[in-house]
Structure formats: structure tokens, C-alpha cells
Amino acid sequence: MPHYWPLLCVLILLNLTTSATAESADEYGSVPVIDAQSDYPGAVTDRVAFLAEQGERLSVEQVQSLIGRNPTVLARPQTSVLVNGINSGAIWLVADVLNPTDDPILRRVSVRTGWLERVDFFLLPDDRPPEHFVSGDQIPLDERSLAKRIPSADYPFPPGKTRLLLRIETADPMLVPLYFSSLTTSHGREQSETAFYSFVYGAMFALSAYNLMLFAGLRQRRYLFYSLYMGSYLAMTASYSGIGMALLWPNAVGWQQWAPPLLMLCFASAGLAFATNFLDTKRHQPRLHRAIQILLGAYFALVTTCIALNEQGAALRLAFLVVPVFSALMLYMGVSSWLSGNQAARYFLLGTLASVVGASISALTVSGVIPYTQPGYYAVDIGMVLDAMLLALALADLVRRNEQARMTAERNARIDPLTGLNNRRGFLPVAESLWSLVSRKNRNICVVVIDIDHFKNINDQYGHAAGDRVLKAIAGELDRSRRKGDLLARWGGEEFTLLLPETDQAEAHKVAERFRHNIEQLVTTDRGKMIRCTISVGVASPHSEHVSLDHAIATADHNLYQAKVLGRNQVCIGSTSDEPEKDLPSTEKIS
């Protein structure tokens, strides 16, 4: 499977060279021999020799002649995977396959790299006609010798010696893991790869689709950018691995040649768009945000120029050269955002590190620095899956934080900051719902309005700080004195309101008297001075199911006015009716 990270690292390691990693053959004049009876489970590139074309295209006869005249033209790879730079020219792999038995042995020869443009398999037995198989991205799927996403050829090697020649050319980075195995082993390998791809593509497609649905519902662009980031990675790897041509565009040869650099551009752009939106660089790092916009604009202009000039190699070099800038920017944005206190950036940073580590392992694997293994080869995909999952966690964490902030803001909007009681906004929705429910069932319910007597004098004599302490003390006492199920709120200023469900007038009067008595006994100290105060209470209960809560509160407020008129520190109780509401006196001018 293609990996833009490993290929970039390979490209840097080899410095865009045109000669493969190799050493001269130890035994000049000898072509490496592969035993046809052996069923090799891994790559066998280190068991063959190769030579690189120098300019002009070579024919089979010319290659044979070169080997015959000067065997030193052959070199031997140092590792099981042959690597070379972008647009580095064609190479030939050479080996003699020896079948010591009397019967043909069927073997599959394959180069398990999905982006090679053309691979020609030449089989030259000693006493039989030669065979030629062809595959690669330049050839539509149904015109290949084997209609598979990777270049392959099945051949029954006859008894004796068969010269195996492979000519491989591509404008993309040359990466050649050659396999020589039975069909059973090859099928098992393909099944393992299919299972792995299914996991990677399934997980990332699910995350991409889920966030696209979130964007459709919430209209927040970070979800769209995340979906495009994951989706462009899937499209990019599908173009490189051959999965895209095998499943989506089997005959679109022209598109297949240009898809990798274009989709790499889309991947980098979507990744940076997600990062800048998620980390809000426009607000927190405006200079960096502007620099990223300029970089992407220049990148688009250069790629467009390459397309106009039909310079595929230049477009690929540009695509790979942008990757280290992309990765550095992603890491820098993650680190700087985390250090600046953005807690959600920790998931973003961990995800970016996972993809970088995975890509580095793949790069070291394909470049031969560490032994070639399947887990090492696919480390970049594993890293990207972890990156996708951690970025999903980052989005979820951001959503959680935003939801907490929203809930806190809503709670603060409904709670009186001084007393901690509900304010009108917090009281009314619950009270109206409860009032409607009780009224429909024709149950008892009462409203109580409480006002602190002579509260203005307390503020004038002791100061507003002392007045605030008195308010908090009275609110605390009312909260402690109320019954479970009673709804209490600070109505404004020094006034409080209670809703007493399942309470008739007599019981409401007892509750109100308990409030009045407890407050009368309450003492608040201020700089050694004791402050006492009293409350006046108005109580109202409906005598009709058609009475509204607002009418009941207005009636209780009128009864409170009567308690003030009658001398304060007392409870005045009455009932409402479904008659039209009249202008009732207010307690605003009477403390």
C-alpha cells in the first residue's frame, strides 16, 4: 500500500538519486538462482540482481546481451525491498529460476506495489517459447495479464532453468518488493491484506461519514474539515495502493497517473484546514494562519502549473516536498496550542505524533534501515488510524467542553449569583409547568411572596456589603426551612418567591409563619454588630383551575402589600379567582 510519509522519507534518504540501494554482485558472471520448489512467504528482492536503464529503453535481447558481455552490470539489492527516487528511470530485475523436478511448478511472481506504472514479466525457458506478461497503472485493469491491483504473473516453471526478467518503470518513487510464491501462499497474503485494508478503510470511512453527518446537523465546519481530512487520506491511499483503480476507475488510466499528487494536495489542504479551524489559529495565531493560507495558495498554483505543462514528475516532487512542511506545521500548531492552555490540543498532538511515528517506521522499513516486515510496512496506516481516532476524541472533548460551558452559562443565567437560589428565569419555567399540572388535576397549590422589612435602612446604616450578607443569610434560612418539593427563588432585590405544591391555605399559612419566625430569630453580624430583621409575607391560592401563575403571584404580592400596611413582620393570606385581573398595589415603594 502506498504511503506518502515513507516515500517522502525514502526520497530524502536517497536524495532523489537514480540508482537503487545495492551493492555489486559478489560473483561477477553469475545470475542469482531461485529454487522453483521454494514457497517464499516474504519478499525475495534480495535474491535477484538488477540493472538500471541509462537513458534509452532496453529490449530483452539487449539486456541478455549486456549480461552476457559484462556480468558486472548487475547489482544486488542489500535488502528485500528495492527503493529508488521519483522518476528515476526503469530498472530490470534478473534471476534464473531452477526447477530440479520433472514436472512444471506453478508460481506467482508479483511486485506488491500498487502505483508502478508498467511492469513487464519476461519468462525465458531454455527449451520453450518465451512468455510475456504485462501489468501496471498505465494499463486498464481488464487488459492486464492478471486483472489484479498489483502487478502479478502466474507461470508454470518447466523443468530446468528459466530466465526471469522484470522491467519496471514509474514516475512515482520506485519501491519494489518482489514476491515468488505458490498461489495458496499468495492468496493467503492477499486475504491478510484485504482484512487489514478493510479495518483501516472501514474505521476511517465510518469516522469520516459520522462527522459529515454531524456537520449536516450542527453546521460546524470543523466536522466538515475532519471528514474531508479522513476522506482525502482514503482517496489518496486508494490511488496509490491500486485499490482505486481496481474498484472505482478501472479504465481511467490518465486519472490514475495524476491522482496521487492531486489527492496528496487535497489531503494536506484538508488536514491544515481542520487543524487551523480546530485550534482556532485565526484568533490565537493570526500570523501563522496567514502563512498557511499563503503556502496553500502557492502550492495550488504550482500544482496547476505542473498539470498545465504535463509535468507529472515535478508534481510528484512538489507533493512530497510539501509533506515535511505539512507535518512540521501540524506538530507546531499542536504543541503551541497545548502550551498556550488549549486542553483539547493534547489529543490533536498525540494523533499527529502517532501518524509521524507510524510513517517513520514505514520509511525505515522500505528504505532498508530496519528489516522489512509487514507490520513495519503498514505502520503508517496504523498510525493514521490512531490519528483519526485521537482526532475524533479531540472533537468529542471539544464538544464536551463547549457543552459544559453552555450548560454553565445557562445555569448561571438561571441562578442568582449572590444567594445561589433560582432567579426568575430559573423559577418560572419549572413553576409554570408544575402550576399547569396541578391545575389540570384540581390539586392544591399556593404561592408565597416574601419581602425583607426596612431593608433599605440596613443598606444605609451598615452598607451594601452588610446588606448582601443579610440577603445571603435570609436566603440560606429560607432554603433550609422550605419543604422538599417547594420551589424557592430570589424574585429581585430583597424579595423572594416560593411555590408550594400540594398545599392548601391553612398549610401554606403554617409554612409562611415558620419562615417568618425563623427569620425573626436570625442574627447577622457585621464588624461586631448584630443585625436583626423581619419579613412580611403574602400568600395566595387559586380557587379556580383557570387562574394563571402570574395572576396568583400578583395576588400574593397584593397580600404582601397588605401585610406591610398592617405593620410588617406578619403573614397575610388570600385566594385568587378567575375574574379579570385588576391593577393591584405593589410593595416596591414599601419596605
C-alpha positions in Angstrom: 0.0 0.0 0.0 1.3 3.5 -0.8 2.5 5.7 2.0 3.2 9.3 1.3 5.2 9.6 4.6 7.5 6.7 4.0 8.0 7.6 0.4 9.0 11.1 1.4 11.5 9.8 3.9 12.9 7.4 1.3 13.1 10.3 -1.1 15.1 12.4 1.4 17.3 9.4 2.3 18.2 8.8 -1.3 18.3 12.5 -2.2 16.3 11.8 -5.4 19.0 9.6 -6.7 18.6 7.4 -9.8 20.4 4.4 -8.6 18.8 1.8 -6.4 20.2 0.8 -3.0 22.5 -2.0 -3.9 25.9 -3.5 -3.8 27.8 -5.0 -6.7 27.5 -8.7 -7.2 30.0 -10.7 -5.3 30.3 -13.3 -8.0 30.6 -11.5 -11.4 29.3 -13.5 -14.3 26.7 -15.3 -12.2 23.0 -14.6 -12.2 21.2 -15.3 -8.9 19.2 -18.5 -8.8 15.8 -19.0 -7.2 14.6 -22.5 -6.4 11.2 -23.1 -8.0 10.4 -25.6 -5.3 10.6 -23.0 -2.6 7.5 -21.2 -1.5 8.8 -17.9 -0.2 6.5 -16.2 2.3 8.3 -12.9 2.2 9.8 -10.6 -0.4 12.8 -12.1 -2.3 14.2 -8.9 -3.9 17.5 -9.5 -2.2 17.7 -12.9 -4.1 17.7 -11.3 -7.5 20.1 -9.0 -9.4 19.1 -5.8 -11.2 20.4 -3.2 -13.6 19.1 0.3 -14.3 18.4 1.7 -17.8 20.7 4.6 -18.6 18.5 6.8 -20.9 17.3 4.7 -23.8 14.8 1.8 -23.4 16.4 -1.6 -23.5 14.9 -4.7 -25.1 15.1 -8.2 -23.7 17.7 -9.1 -26.2 19.8 -6.1 -25.2 19.6 -6.9 -21.6 20.6 -10.5 -22.3 23.5 -9.3 -24.4 24.7 -6.9 -21.7 24.6 -9.6 -19.1 26.5 -12.0 -21.4 29.2 -9.5 -22.3 29.7 -7.9 -19.0 28.1 -9.5 -15.9 29.3 -6.7 -13.7 26.4 -4.5 -15.0 24.3 -6.4 -12.5 24.0 -5.3 -8.9 22.5 -7.0 -5.9 20.0 -5.3 -3.6 21.0 -5.1 0.1 17.5 -5.6 1.4 14.3 -7.5 0.5 12.9 -4.3 -0.9 14.4 -2.2 -3.7 14.0 1.5 -3.4 14.7 4.4 -5.7 13.8 8.0 -6.2 11.0 9.7 -8.1 11.1 9.5 -11.9 14.4 7.6 -11.6 14.1 5.6 -14.7 13.3 2.0 -15.4 15.1 -1.0 -13.8 15.4 -4.7 -14.7 15.3 -7.5 -12.2 17.2 -10.6 -13.3 17.2 -14.2 -11.8 17.3 -17.7 -13.0 14.6 -19.9 -11.7 15.7 -23.5 -11.4 13.2 -26.4 -11.3 15.1 -29.6 -10.5 11.9 -31.8 -10.8 10.4 -33.5 -13.9 7.1 -31.6 -13.6 6.2 -27.9 -14.0 5.8 -25.9 -10.8 3.2 -23.2 -10.8 4.4 -20.0 -9.1 3.1 -16.4 -8.9 5.6 -13.7 -9.4 4.4 -10.3 -8.1 5.6 -6.9 -7.2 3.4 -5.8 -4.3 3.4 -2.1 -5.0 0.2 -0.7 -6.4 1.4 2.5 -8.0 4.0 1.3 -10.5 3.1 2.5 -14.0 4.3 -0.5 -16.0 5.7 -3.9 -15.1 6.7 -6.4 -17.8 7.3 -10.0 -16.9 9.5 -11.9 -19.3 9.9 -15.7 -18.8 12.6 -17.3 -20.9 12.9 -21.1 -20.5 15.8 -22.9 -22.1 13.7 -25.1 -24.5 10.3 -23.4 -24.7 8.9 -20.2 -26.3 9.3 -17.1 -24.1 6.3 -15.8 -22.3 5.4 -12.1 -21.7 3.0 -10.7 -19.1 2.2 -7.1 -18.5 0.6 -5.0 -15.7 0.8 -1.6 -14.1 -1.2 1.7 -13.8 -0.7 2.6 -17.5 -2.8 -0.4 -18.5 -6.6 -0.7 -17.9 -7.4 -3.4 -15.4 -9.1 -5.8 -17.9 -6.1 -5.5 -20.3 -3.6 -6.8 -17.7 -2.3 -10.3 -17.8 -3.8 -10.8 -14.4 -6.7 -8.4 -13.5 -5.3 -7.5 -10.1 -4.4 -4.2 -8.4 -0.8 -5.2 -8.0 1.4 -6.4 -10.9 1.4 -10.2 -11.0 2.1 -13.1 -13.3 1.3 -16.8 -12.9 3.7 -19.1 -14.7 4.2 -22.9 -14.6 8.0 -23.1 -14.5 9.1 -26.1 -16.6 11.9 -28.5 -15.6 15.3 -27.0 -15.9 16.2 -23.3 -15.9 14.1 -20.3 -16.8 15.4 -16.8 -17.0 13.2 -14.4 -15.2 13.3 -10.7 -16.3 11.2 -7.9 -15.0 11.2 -4.4 -16.4 9.7 -1.9 -14.0 9.1 1.8 -14.7 7.3 4.6 -13.0 7.3 8.3 -12.5 6.4 7.7 -8.8 9.0 6.6 -6.3 10.4 3.2 -7.1 9.6 0.7 -4.5 10.0 -3.0 -5.4 9.1 -5.8 -3.0 9.3 -8.9 -5.3 7.4 -12.0 -4.2 7.8 -15.5 -5.5 5.3 -18.0 -4.0 2.6 -20.6 -4.6 -0.9 -19.4 -5.4 -2.0 -20.7 -2.0 0.5 -18.5 -0.2 -0.2 -15.6 -2.5 -4.0 -15.9 -1.8 -3.3 -16.0 1.9 -1.3 -12.9 1.7 -4.0 -11.2 -0.3 -6.6 -12.2 2.3 -4.5 -10.8 5.1 -4.1 -7.5 3.2 -7.8 -7.4 2.4 -8.6 -7.8 6.1 -6.2 -5.1 7.0 -7.4 -2.7 4.4 -11.0 -3.4 5.4 -10.2 -2.5 9.0 -8.3 0.7 8.1 -10.7 1.9 5.4 -13.8 0.8 7.4 -12.7 2.7 10.6 -11.7 5.8 8.8 -14.7 5.8 6.5 -17.0 5.4 9.5 -15.4 8.3 11.3 -15.5 10.4 8.1 -19.2 9.7 7.5 -20.1 10.2 11.1 -18.5 13.6 11.2 -20.1 14.5 7.9 -23.5 13.8 9.4 -22.5 15.9 12.4 -21.7 18.8 10.1 -25.0 18.4 8.3 -26.8 18.6 11.7 -24.7 21.1 13.6 -23.3 23.2 10.7 -19.9 23.5 12.4 -17.1 23.5 9.9 -14.6 21.6 12.0 -16.7 18.4 11.4 -16.7 19.0 7.6 -12.9 19.6 7.6 -12.3 16.4 9.7 -14.5 14.4 7.3 -12.6 15.8 4.3 -9.2 15.1 6.0 -10.1 11.4 6.6 -11.8 11.1 3.2 -8.9 12.6 1.3 -6.5 10.2 3.1 -8.6 7.3 2.0 -8.8 8.6 -1.6 -5.0 9.3 -1.7 -4.1 5.8 -0.4 -6.6 4.2 -2.7 -5.0 5.9 -5.7 -1.5 4.7 -4.6 -2.4 1.2 -3.5 -4.2 0.3 -6.7 -7.5 -0.2 -4.8 -9.0 2.9 -6.5 -8.2 1.6 -10.0 -9.3 -1.9 -9.1 -12.7 -0.8 -7.7 -13.5 2.7 -8.7 -11.8 3.7 -12.0 -10.5 0.5 -13.7 -10.1 2.1 -17.1 -9.2 5.7 -16.2 -5.5 5.4 -16.9 -5.0 9.2 -17.3 -6.6 10.0 -14.0 -4.6 7.3 -12.3 -1.4 9.0 -13.3 -2.4 12.3 -11.8 -4.5 11.2 -8.9 -1.6 10.7 -6.4 -0.2 14.3 -6.5 -3.6 15.9 -6.7 -5.0 13.8 -3.8 -1.9 14.5 -1.7 -2.6 18.2 -2.3 -6.2 17.6 -1.1 -5.0 15.6 1.9 -2.5 18.3 3.1 -5.0 21.1 2.4 -7.9 19.3 4.3 -5.5 18.5 7.2 -4.4 22.1 7.6 -7.9 23.4 7.2 -9.0 21.1 10.0 -6.1 22.0 12.2 -6.5 25.7 11.8 -10.2 25.5 12.5 -9.9 23.1 15.4 -7.1 25.1 17.1 -8.6 28.4 16.1 -5.3 29.8 14.7 -7.1 32.7 13.1 -7.7 34.1 16.5 -4.8 32.7 18.5 -2.0 32.7 15.9 -3.0 35.1 13.1 0.4 35.3 11.5 0.7 31.5 11.3 -2.8 31.3 10.0 -2.0 33.8 7.2 1.3 32.0 6.4 -0.6 28.7 6.0 -3.1 30.3 3.6 -0.2 31.7 1.5 1.6 28.4 1.5 -1.6 26.5 0.3 -2.2 29.2 -2.4 1.3 28.8 -3.7 1.0 25.0 -3.6 -2.2 25.1 -5.6 -0.6 27.5 -8.2 2.5 25.3 -8.6 0.5 22.1 -9.0 -1.8 23.8 -11.5 1.3 24.8 -13.5 2.6 21.2 -13.4 -0.7 20.0 -14.7 -0.7 22.6 -17.5 2.8 21.6 -18.5 2.0 17.8 -18.1 5.0 17.5 -15.7 3.9 14.6 -13.6 7.4 14.0 -12.1 7.6 17.7 -11.0 4.1 17.5 -9.5 5.1 14.4 -7.5 8.3 16.0 -6.3 6.3 19.1 -5.2 3.7 16.9 -3.5 6.4 15.0 -1.5 8.4 18.2 -0.6 5.2 19.7 0.9 4.7 16.8 3.2 7.5 17.7 5.7 6.2 21.2 5.8 2.7 19.9 6.4 3.9 17.5 9.2 6.0 20.3 10.8 3.1 22.7 10.8 0.7 20.2 12.3 3.2 19.4 15.1 4.0 23.1 15.7 0.3 24.0 15.9 -0.4 21.1 18.3 2.5 21.9 20.6 1.9 25.7 20.7 -1.8 25.3 21.3 -1.2 22.9 24.1 1.4 25.1 25.7 -1.0 28.1 25.4 -3.6 26.2 27.6 -5.8 24.6 24.9 -6.5 21.3 26.6 -8.2 19.8 23.6 -4.9 20.2 21.7 -3.4 17.2 23.6 -5.5 14.8 21.6 -4.6 16.6 18.4 -0.9 16.5 19.3 -1.0 12.8 20.3 -2.7 12.0 17.0 -0.2 13.9 14.9 2.7 12.1 16.8 1.0 8.7 16.1 0.9 9.4 12.4 4.5 10.7 12.4 5.9 7.7 14.3 4.0 5.3 12.1 5.3 7.0 8.9 8.8 7.0 10.3 8.7 3.2 10.9 7.3 2.6 7.4 10.0 4.8 5.9 12.8 3.0 7.8 11.3 -0.3 6.7 11.0 0.4 3.0 14.4 2.1 2.9 16.1 -1.0 4.4 17.3 0.7 7.6 15.3 -1.8 9.6 14.4 -5.4 8.5 11.3 -5.5 6.2 8.2 -6.7 7.9 4.5 -6.4 7.1 3.8 -4.5 10.4 6.6 -2.1 9.6 5.4 -1.6 6.1 1.8 -0.9 7.3 2.9 1.2 10.3 1.8 4.4 8.6 -1.7 3.1 8.2 -1.9 2.1 11.8 -0.6 5.5 12.8 -3.2 7.2 10.7 -6.0 5.1 12.2 -4.7 6.1 15.6 -4.5 9.7 14.4 -8.1 9.6 13.2 -9.4 8.1 16.5 -7.4 10.6 18.6 -8.7 13.5 16.5 -12.2 12.1 16.9 -11.6 12.2 20.7 -10.3 15.7 20.3 -13.5 16.7 18.6 -15.6 14.9 21.3 -13.6 16.6 24.0 -14.1 20.0 22.4 -17.8 19.3 22.1 -17.9 18.2 25.8 -16.1 21.4 26.9 -18.4 23.6 24.8 -21.5 21.8 26.1 -20.2 22.2 29.7 -19.6 25.9 29.0 -23.1 26.2 27.5 -24.7 24.4 30.5 -22.7 26.5 32.9 -23.8 29.7 31.1 -27.4 28.6 31.1 -27.2 27.6 34.8 -25.6 31.0 35.6 -28.3 32.7 33.7 -30.9 30.9 35.9 -29.1 31.2 39.2 -28.9 34.3 41.3 -25.1 34.8 41.8 -25.4 36.3 45.3 -27.7 33.8 47.0 -27.3 30.7 44.8 -31.1 30.5 44.5 -33.0 30.3 41.3 -33.8 33.7 39.8 -37.0 34.5 37.8 -35.6 32.9 34.7 -34.8 29.7 36.5 -38.0 29.7 38.6 -40.7 30.5 36.0 -40.4 27.5 33.5 -40.5 24.9 36.3 -43.2 26.8 38.3 -45.4 27.2 35.2 -45.1 23.6 34.3 -45.9 22.5 37.9 -48.8 25.0 38.1 -50.4 23.7 34.9 -50.1 20.1 36.1 -51.6 20.8 39.5 -54.4 22.9 38.0 -55.4 20.3 35.5 -55.7 17.7 38.3 -57.5 20.2 40.5 -55.0 19.8 43.3 -54.0 22.3 46.0 -51.1 24.7 45.4 -50.1 28.1 46.9 -47.8 31.0 46.0 -45.8 32.8 48.7 -44.1 36.2 48.2 -41.6 37.4 50.9 -40.1 40.8 51.3 -37.5 41.9 53.9 -38.7 44.7 56.1 -36.8 48.0 56.2 -34.0 46.5 54.0 -33.1 50.0 52.7 -32.3 51.1 56.2 -29.9 48.1 56.6 -28.0 49.2 53.5 -28.0 52.8 54.5 -26.8 52.1 58.1 -24.4 49.2 57.6 -23.5 49.5 53.9 -24.3 47.4 50.9 -21.7 44.7 51.8 -23.6 44.1 55.0 -26.9 44.1 53.2 -25.6 41.4 50.8 -24.6 39.3 53.8 -28.1 39.7 55.3 -29.6 38.7 51.9 -27.4 35.6 51.8 -28.3 34.7 55.4 -32.0 35.0 54.8 -31.8 33.1 51.5 -30.0 30.3 53.3 -32.5 30.2 56.1 -35.4 30.1 53.7 -33.8 27.3 51.7 -33.2 25.3 54.9 -36.8 26.0 56.1 -38.6 25.1 52.9 -40.0 21.6 52.5 -38.8 19.1 50.0 -40.6 19.8 46.7 -41.1 23.5 47.4 -39.7 25.8 44.8 -37.8 28.9 46.0 -36.4 31.8 44.1 -35.0 35.3 44.6 -37.5 37.4 42.8 -35.5 40.6 42.8 -33.9 43.0 45.2 -35.0 41.9 48.7 -38.0 39.9 47.5 -38.3 36.1 47.4 -41.0 33.8 45.9 -42.0 30.2 46.8 -44.3 27.8 45.1 -45.9 25.3 47.5 -47.4 22.3 45.6 -49.9 20.0 47.3 -50.5 22.7 49.9 -53.9 24.3 50.9 -54.3 27.8 52.5 -54.1 26.5 56.1 -50.9 24.6 55.5 -49.4 27.5 53.5 -50.1 29.8 56.4 -48.2 27.5 58.7 -45.2 27.3 56.3 -45.2 31.1 55.9 -45.3 31.6 59.7 -42.4 29.2 60.1 -40.4 31.3 57.6 -41.4 34.5 59.4 -40.5 33.1 62.9 -37.1 31.7 61.7 -36.1 34.9 60.1 -37.1 36.9 63.1 -34.7 34.8 65.2 -31.9 35.1 62.7 -28.9 37.3 63.6 -26.3 38.5 61.2 -23.1 40.1 62.5 -21.2 42.9 60.8 -17.9 44.1 62.4 -19.1 43.0 65.8 -22.6 44.5 65.4 -25.6 42.2 65.4 -28.2 42.8 62.6 -31.7 41.6 63.0 -34.5 41.9 60.6 -38.0 40.7 59.8 -40.0 39.7 56.8 -43.5 40.3 55.5 -45.3 37.5 53.7 -48.1 37.4 51.2 -49.8 34.0 50.4 -52.3 33.2 47.6 -54.0 30.1 46.4 -56.3 29.6 43.4 -60.0 28.9 43.7 -60.3 28.2 40.0 -58.4 26.0 37.6 -58.3 28.9 35.2 -56.2 31.1 37.4 -52.7 31.7 35.9 -49.5 31.6 37.8 -48.9 35.3 37.0 -52.3 36.2 38.5 -51.5 34.1 41.6 -48.1 35.8 42.1 -49.8 39.2 41.6 -52.4 38.3 44.3 -49.7 37.1 46.7 -47.8 40.4 46.1 -51.0 42.3 46.9 -51.4 40.3 50.1 -47.7 41.1 50.9 -48.7 44.8 50.5 -51.5 44.3 53.0 -49.0 42.8 55.5 -46.8 45.8 55.1 -49.7 48.2 55.6 -50.8 46.3 58.7 -47.4 46.7 60.4 -45.0 44.3 58.7 -43.5 41.1 60.2 -46.6 39.2 59.6 -48.4 36.9 57.1 -51.4 38.0 55.0 -53.2 35.2 53.1 -55.9 35.2 50.5 -57.1 33.4 47.4 -57.4 34.2 43.7 -60.3 33.7 41.3 -60.8 33.5 37.6 -62.2 37.1 37.5 -60.3 39.6 35.3 -57.1 40.8 36.8 -57.2 44.2 38.3 -54.3 46.6 39.0 -53.0 45.5 42.4 -50.8 47.7 44.6 -47.2 46.8 44.7 -44.7 46.6 47.5 -42.0 48.3 45.6 -42.4 51.6 47.5 -43.0 50.0 50.8 -40.0 48.2 52.5 
